Amino acid sequence: MQHQSAAFPARSTAATPSTIRCHVLHTEPIVAAGVMAILCRARPNGSAIELADSVENANVLVTDLPSVVARASGHEPRLRCERPTLVLSHQCRQAEVHSALRMGATGYIVLGGGRADLLGDAVHALARGQRFFCPVSAPKMADSWSNVAFTNREQSVLQSLARGSANKVIAQHLQISLGTVKGHVRAIMSKLCAATRTQATSIAIERGLVKASDAFAPVSGYAR
C-alpha cells in the first residue's frame, strides 16, 4: 500500500489567496534555485505562486532546518516560525522531523522523496492554515509524538549502552549500583520496544537519541 501525503488543519483554515507569496530561504543554492523554478510554474488548485523578496513579505516560507535553527536563535521554541513554514530536508529521521515541529514548522518534505508537484500542494496547504507532510515524513511525524520520554538517568545509561559498555562499566561510570543499571536498561529496552541492546542502539540512532558517530555494536562479554 502506498503512503499518501498528509494535509490537515493546523490552528485554523483560511481562504487561499489568489496569489500566494512565497519566500525561499535555503542553505544550498542549487536546491533553492530548483525550488524557485518549480514554484514559479506551479498553480495548485488554481492559485498562482509568486516569489517574495523577503520573509516579511511572504505568506509562506520555504526553507531548510539549519536556516530555521539559525533564525530561531534566542527565541522560545513555539514562537520560532513567524509564518507558515515548509521545511525541505535530505534527512527524515524522527529527530529531524520532531525538531522542525518544535521550531514551529507546519510542513515537511523530504527532498528526492516524492513528486515535484508536492511543493505546490504543500505551499497551497500552508497558505490555507493547514499542515503538510510528504508520504515519507508523515509516519515519522506521527511516531515522534507517540514515543515515550526518557528520564535524564535513562538518557545517560542509553549513551553508555550504545557505546557497547557492559552494565558493570556503566555502573562504575555513573556511580550507581549494578542493580540500578539493570533496571534502567530494562526500562530503555521496553520504551524502545527493543529485544537486544544492538537493536536498542539502532532505534536510538533513528530517533536521534544517540549520535551514530558515538555508537557502535556492543562488545562481547557485557552483562545482561
Summary of the structure (lengths in Angstrom):
residues: 224
radius of gyration: 21.1
end to end distance: 39.2
largest distance: 66.1
contacts: 680
relative contact order: 0.13
helix: 46%
strand: 14%
